Amino acid sequence: MDILIVDDETVIREGIQRTLQNRFPEHRIHLAANAEQAVTLLRSHPIHIVLTDILMPGMNGLELMNMSRSRHPHVKWVVISAYSEFAYAQEAVRLGAKDYLLKPIGKEVLIEMISKLSEEITRETELIEEAELLKANRKYLQEAVFQRWVQGLDTGRIDMGPFMEQHPYFHLIMVKMETDKPVFLENFIIENVLLELIERYGKGFVTVHDSKSLLGLVTLPEGGSLTLLIDELRSHLVKYLKVPFQMMSSELIECFQAVPAEVQRMRQASTTQVYEHHASGSDRSIEVALQYIRTHYHADLSLEKVASIVYLNSVYFSQLFKQKTGQGFKEYVIHLRLEQAKQLLLNPKLKLADVAERIGYHDMRHFSQVFRKKYGVTPSEYRQENAGDKPDKYVSRE
């Protein structure tokens, strides 16, 4: 039997591990310091029991449990916590936790609990293994065939008739992420949230479309609302995802042959659609970016470089920057540099080339052109007109 211990405290993880290995040497113990490591282990090992802490960096234990239930329905969850607050225990029970243990965990309590769960798992395993294997194989085959169909590839000799009978009409939902980092955890979150909503609102499945996109198929009952499903999906993804994402959905499809063309249409639509983003963090990202720009306005300031400073994709950062500041990135940097230039030009001891270099322009001619376009005068004319600290009568012409 495989047991997974999820806790960000090394002492706790290793303490539970020692206790279990001494008493149950036949069991395999896996350790995870956070939810992302736990997701990887859940997918790569036949985990039977998970003991998870509640408060951890990133996704907490209850969120991990909630996200994992649909994909790993037979896992037994035990919540461990240093807090005895009723709300935590209540939520753990609602999510189906087998027990709620308070730290520090007594060895005898831990051993007794694992013994009981082991007996329960042994009884259940004998009954469900064969049925679950058949169900899983059918599910994976269905998704694999659908993936090939979506991409316009040959599905071999597999008869699509039973599939089409099960879904005579349906909607497609695509979720696409925009990020330069690996999205293993994000894929897991989207797949589980979308699948749970599909099963609650109707019937269908979710499949990976490409490395950063997932595709859901949902058949709603008469009177079912795709809008409500989409709104709830958006609400969950905004809460849990830490990367920009898009959501596209289709009208009602009644002809299975239309699927590849509809998926292609949604992919094309994604090129112009604005990305969703999680509210927490986006304002802070722009604040950090603005602080960096104000400090380094004289240096090489490319959009890509500043986006990387705040760990955002450059396309999304550009959209978010304009949304938050009202100006495009390039426009903002030029305005900041030239406003600094106006102050420096009031110092008669500085040469024009020195002023240009101090604000990030190494080409004097280019500096003059940009300055004149914005204020209607050259840097030399501006200096002459404002000699002696006269009030500045030149404002942006843009």
Helices and strands as residue ranges (DSSP letters): E 2-6, H 10-23, E 28-32, H 35-44, E 47-53, H 61-68, E 76-81, H 86-94, E 99-102, H 107-150, H 161-166, E 171-177, H 184-201, E 203-210, E 213-219, H 226-240, E 245-249, G 256-258, H 259-269, H 279-295, H 303-309, H 314-325, H 329-345, H 352-358, H 364-375, H 379-385
